[in-house]
């Protein structure tokens, strides 16, 4: 929302935040959990409706029967062009689907060409796209499998708006790299520039820019310790079983995770480990291995657990979460009660609704 607000503003369109359809055009960003609860409102809206977001990118062909226009892909360039076309009655731009037409987007967004935010602040997006292909994740399917980066100059300019500087990235330690091979010098150069603003606190390796385990090296954690204010480092592990990591195509091993945990602890950080339970093909044995990993790692850090949720446009689209066996439910419940495990491991919808819809 923040970056689309900025992109539209630059094109001369000011967006307002509304609670329902309002004249003359209302925009909706849809994810796959909350999106369906808005379908009826969009369908019956007596105004022009435009939908976008991760759910719309994957299911645009279904949504053209609900909304007037569907933005398919990145919106910073497409949305202002679409607004202009509606206003001036021009042919629709690429990247827009309707019930009668669709032309795929003809561009990908250059991050430096668009600020992450203007009046309505958002996180500083330093990188976009991901070269990995985890089977449950929409990121490479929406933003592509080539990672793009914002320049240091652009990041420093955006950082001036904050006291606490936080980065949005699929893998914050991959800044400046091809996303696969760690090269810490790029992040070092960025931090060195940001540190010239002494009144700022920098947070690296925390939400919304967690890091992949194989990027966590001794050099990387030393860099975080030197320049940043966080005491915790968030690492995406996703499973405690190597066989599951292989099935979900994570591209790293459990031993990479333990190495990352060791580096964090050695440098004085508390590791916070993301895991997902309930993958469709996960066996009981793999679930129990993940539980045993959670128990062990929660002795030195924290676990943030999620329940698998099938997202459209991913290889696991349409596959439901498998049931958790009682031993797993009870072990995760105990860890949650002890305060060492957080997250929505029993119900993914809790992340998005304050009250879970029936
Ligand atoms: S989960 Fe992370 S590493 Fe895997 S594809 Fe998504 S963004 Fe990339």
Boltz pocket constraint, residues with backbone or C-beta under 6 A from the ligand:
constraints:
  - pocket:
      binder: B
      contacts: [[A, 130], [A, 131], [A, 132], [A, 133], [A, 134], [A, 137], [A, 138], [A, 139], [A, 140], [A, 170], [A, 212], [A, 249], [A, 250]]
      max_distance: 6.0
